[in-house]
Amino acid sequence: MQHADPGLPLIPVLAMTDDFETAVLTGKNDVEVIPGKLRAKDTPEWDETATLAEAGMRHIEQDMLLLEPPDDDDLNHAYAALKRLHGDAFGWDPPDVQGLERLGATRMRQYVRAWINEWDLVRLDPEFQPQTVAADIASNYAEDASLESSPEADRSV
């Protein structure tokens, strides 16, 4: 669908895991460490970047909103809308799919991904009976030391 005004702004929507603030900003002490590392570069540009990083981390600490898990009405509405969109996108009438069991701990993105995957598989093979299984993958906020190298060091290799 094309908008009448191509100059309409693009609006980013960002999300993070619900443990990010505790694990990273507080747990790894990034609230103190990151601005210090940036200011150690001792230039006005890095000082400004440190100030912006501090403001961003304060915003996360003070203003982060946790999303409410979807209820049955939310899931039914999303399912119907996505089914219609999938049908329009691929020019077919998608059948009902099972998706994931409706549990309070299941996230909306997991339901959406399951429905879309199942419709894609059935569209490619109408006889296929998909059964989606969700698995938790623990967040890993470990730092990658290889990303810490300086451009000068990279050039000497």
Contacts in CASP RR format, 6 or more apart in sequence:
PFRMAT RR
TARGET T0000
AUTHOR 0000-0000-0000
METHOD contacts of the structure
MODEL  1
MQHADPGLPLIPVLAMTDDFETAVLTGKNDVEVIPGKLRAKDTPEWDETA
TLAEAGMRHIEQDMLLLEPPDDDDLNHAYAALKRLHGDAFGWDPPDVQGL
ERLGATRMRQYVRAWINEWDLVRLDPEFQPQTVAADIASNYAEDASLESS
PEADRSV
16 60 0 8 1.000
16 64 0 8 1.000
17 139 0 8 1.000
18 66 0 8 1.000
19 139 0 8 1.000
20 60 0 8 1.000
20 139 0 8 1.000
20 141 0 8 1.000
21 60 0 8 1.000
21 61 0 8 1.000
21 64 0 8 1.000
23 139 0 8 1.000
23 141 0 8 1.000
24 30 0 8 1.000
24 141 0 8 1.000
25 31 0 8 1.000
25 57 0 8 1.000
25 60 0 8 1.000
25 61 0 8 1.000
28 141 0 8 1.000
30 57 0 8 1.000
31 54 0 8 1.000
31 57 0 8 1.000
31 61 0 8 1.000
34 50 0 8 1.000
34 53 0 8 1.000
34 57 0 8 1.000
35 50 0 8 1.000
35 51 0 8 1.000
35 53 0 8 1.000
35 54 0 8 1.000
36 50 0 8 1.000
38 46 0 8 1.000
38 47 0 8 1.000
38 49 0 8 1.000
38 50 0 8 1.000
38 53 0 8 1.000
39 46 0 8 1.000
39 47 0 8 1.000
39 50 0 8 1.000
67 108 0 8 1.000
69 104 0 8 1.000
69 105 0 8 1.000
69 106 0 8 1.000
69 107 0 8 1.000
69 108 0 8 1.000
70 78 0 8 1.000
70 108 0 8 1.000
70 111 0 8 1.000
72 102 0 8 1.000
74 108 0 8 1.000
75 102 0 8 1.000
75 108 0 8 1.000
75 111 0 8 1.000
78 108 0 8 1.000
78 111 0 8 1.000
78 112 0 8 1.000
79 111 0 8 1.000
79 115 0 8 1.000
82 112 0 8 1.000
82 115 0 8 1.000
82 116 0 8 1.000
83 94 0 8 1.000
83 96 0 8 1.000
83 115 0 8 1.000
83 119 0 8 1.000
86 94 0 8 1.000
86 115 0 8 1.000
86 116 0 8 1.000
86 119 0 8 1.000
87 93 0 8 1.000
87 94 0 8 1.000
87 119 0 8 1.000
90 123 0 8 1.000
92 123 0 8 1.000
94 119 0 8 1.000
94 122 0 8 1.000
94 123 0 8 1.000
95 122 0 8 1.000
97 114 0 8 1.000
97 115 0 8 1.000
97 118 0 8 1.000
97 119 0 8 1.000
97 122 0 8 1.000
97 130 0 8 1.000
98 118 0 8 1.000
98 130 0 8 1.000
98 131 0 8 1.000
98 132 0 8 1.000
99 111 0 8 1.000
99 114 0 8 1.000
99 115 0 8 1.000
99 118 0 8 1.000
99 130 0 8 1.000
99 132 0 8 1.000
100 106 0 8 1.000
100 110 0 8 1.000
100 111 0 8 1.000
100 114 0 8 1.000
100 132 0 8 1.000
100 134 0 8 1.000
106 134 0 8 1.000
110 134 0 8 1.000
114 132 0 8 1.000
114 134 0 8 1.000
117 130 0 8 1.000
117 132 0 8 1.000
118 130 0 8 1.000
118 132 0 8 1.000
121 128 0 8 1.000
121 130 0 8 1.000
122 128 0 8 1.000
122 130 0 8 1.000
END
